[in-house]
Amino acid sequence: MKAAIIDVNKNKLSKNCLDKIQKCGVKVVKGIDFDADIVFTRNKIEDFHKYKKLKWIHTSWAGVNTFLTDEIKKSPVIITNSREAYETVVPEHALSLMIAFNRRLKGAFLAQEKKKWKKFEEA
């Protein structure tokens, strides 16, 4: 079995992750490979008809509407996504930014570097 990693930042997949995939007997290639059984991508699949062995498309995006062309809908190819991968991380990040803005952390860090200590003023 072969998996093609297309238009995804190669740094996102750790060596450990790639090793685990390969231990399952999956050959991982970076870039378009029309002989792939699996495609991991973030963008619409171009030239879908050229993938003769494709069984599975996976995207890191929450939505899959981009992939739902008539050609793919009529095919037996399975489409999956990573929608739940961000359900905790994104809200936590947003909340931490709100707290940082409210507490004026950027200004506090700059003052700290200059060794100037000012009393915090409420927003």
Salt bridges, closest charged atoms under 4 A:
ASP19 OD2 - LYS15 NZ 3.13
ASP33 OD2 - LYS2 NZ 3.09
ASP37 OD1 - LYS55 NZ 2.92
ASP47 OD2 - LYS50 NZ 3.88
GLU84 OE2 - ARG83 NH2 3.84
